[in-house]
Amino acid sequence: MWKSKNKNEGGGKMKKVFFAVYSFLSLAVIFLSWKVADDFFPANLSMRISVPILATTLIIIFTVAIKSTTAKWPWEIKPGEWKFYF
């Protein structure tokens, strides 16, 4: 899964580390949104469910936006390649 088609392209370990960090931060955002929703809406079950779903949706949109602007997934981008066009 992590093997590059280009044999000269290195950084396979860095991709794995960045993917792990990106995944961990995404899960942390989802968990924290669930905790915030639980604190702010203790009696409203629909809000307690919809806030983490909204956070997950925003993470997916952000990831796909990076993919569409750079033609690479976030964990494939090398340092210095981050360019956003607004």
Residue pairs with C-beta under 8 A, 6 or more apart in sequence:
2 12
2 15
2 16
3 12
4 12
11 78
15 75
15 76
18 74
18 75
19 75
22 74
22 75
26 59
29 55
29 59
30 52
30 55
30 56
30 59
33 51
33 52
33 54
33 55
34 48
34 51
34 52
36 51
37 47
37 48
37 50
37 51
37 52
38 48
40 47
41 47
41 48
41 51
42 48
63 73
63 74
66 72
66 73
66 74
66 77
67 73
67 74
69 83
69 84
69 85
70 77
70 81
70 82
70 83
72 81
